Amino acid sequence: MYRTHTNGELRLPDAGKEVCLCGWVQRSRDLGGMTFVDLRDRYGITQIVFNMETDADLCAKARTLGREFVIQVKGIVAERSNKNLKIPTGEIEILAKEINILNPAKTPPFTIEDHSDGGDELRMKYRYLDLRRDCVRKNLELRHRLSIEIRKYMDAQGFMEIETPFLVKSTPEGARDFVVPSRMNPGEFYALPQSPQQYKQLLMVAGMDRYFQIVRCFRDEDLRADRQPEFTQLDCEMAFVEQEDVLQTFEGLIRHLFRVEKGIELPPLPRMSWQTAMDKYGSDKPDIRFGMEFTALKDVFPQGKFSIFDQSEWIGGICVPGAAEYTRKQLDELTEFVKRPQVGATGLIYIKCNADGSFKSSIDKFFGAEELKAVAQACQAKAGDLILIMAGKAAKTKTALGVLRLEMGNRLGLRDPFNYKVLWVVDFPLLEWDEEAGRFFAMHHPFTAPKPEDDALLETDPGKVRANAYDMVINGVEVGGGSIRIHDKSLQARMFKALGFSDEEAQAQFGFLMNAFEFGAPPHGGLAFGFDRLCALFGGADSIRDYIAFPKNNAGRDTMSESPSPISEAQLKELCIKVNL
Ligand code: ASP
């Protein structure tokens, strides 16, 4: 037997026991007559003591131990005179009687501590060492607990976990596919699934009724901190349901997770229409941890005084509480912030509501005190507040003001990651016009059903059709989304038509799903959660990377295994692939 206990287990009542422990040397300290070793494993740290007086040979051996050596120690549990109450095993230590070096180790390239001296790149290259750090391991433990709780809840609700294929047909709708050449079918390719969408719908046709899967998905997109080329979804589908059933079921899931993991009893989730989210927050994933909602100002400013306003389709403002004291420099900084290409605004207008009731603004030349006062009133600004205003094309300006709102939320410390605010955003538009392509795209995906009351608009005013689609948003992050699906072949055909597909194109790409719908497809709907994001949110972090055991970097590379990598001529030949770079 390698060990009798783990390094996180022994306590004062164990004193006197003869034990055997294994683990990695966190550090060792040589104090002349005594040598202390902190022994670490996944469960904790236990202090081992070697005494020069009682066993000089053993003590000498202990002094040869380097960081991260793997050792086995036999000894007696004893009460510590110098207790460390910061760790659970801090009241005891092991008086060593025997030590076996199971494996020596090279000095690690960075310290295995919460505050490591290793930079991001180095830690990713040696991710197996990074994972030894408490703070990273804890993230994976959280992930594990959430996946277990999800499975418990889904099982209790009658959902069945079913695996769907990873080698699937490439479909151009949606994000870019990762493709896999087929050796047995030269010149033909599989794609890795962006999601199991079509398969889960087929499972509904197959009568499975309630399906779920915690499943890897692949999208060949440009990466950001919260995106990985492969990521994990909790994917779900239900038959014989309406939108309300789906919302209730997954509201139940999220409440369950918050209850068991955080001890938080969530209030019933508020619902906000997509239109309201865009009008009030400039985002389809509003962060409702703080106010600063938009006030529409087009009708508040008098016409004919300021040509920029006259020409603007939309004018909106946010009231930043207590920020009237902002200096010229701070305001310039904000203007620079909104002018960055990522935000894309042309400028920023401010009105300071001074403590003495006067106003100071960047549009003093155009508007008098009474007019500014009316704006302040519309924005419900108080003395001491700062109003920030943007004007221009409606959609673009709202989005830009939304980004500024979040920035002001950050600056005022209003975005505490552990203050959870969860909501549903509903009534998304079905279609989205793409200027470049000159056609509509499905906002969610081409299988999403229009709201029955908007059905007739599909041919007459497609941009106006709302979908039975919904997103769950937590703290300004979209954690899940789904829709009620089209289960009727003729409606699906109309949808493809609205997307500009010919019958042949639709048949070539989605024929297998459409054909299946002719064999008795039940009404159905579902959704998928981004599981990595959910874990990061529960952990209070922005980046999903630390919640994935072996993530890719921003260039989509695994620097540890050095993938992607070239393959041999022979492999290419076998796959009938010619590469001309
Ligand atoms: N398959 C969709 C997605 O990955 C989710 C769904 O509609 O269920 O976003």
Residues whose N, C-alpha, C, O or C-beta is under 5 A from the ligand:
A	BS01	LIG	Q194 S195 Q197 C236 G481 G482 S483 G526 L527 A528
